[in-house]
């Protein structure tokens, strides 16, 4: 698993006023606060979460 491709994400918008399931997707990706960056594995599950909250995050 360590040799898989990774995607670097950054939370650029606030979660205030967003749907509950979108907040859960952001937390599932490991993002906690604005300007927080994480690297996640490029899996279909993570791709789905990224597509769902694409208006809140930026791929670095």
Buried (B, 14 or more C-beta within 10 A) or exposed (E): EEEEEEBEBBBBBEBEEBEEEBBEBBEBBBBEEEEEEBEBEEEEEBEEBBEBBEEBBEEE
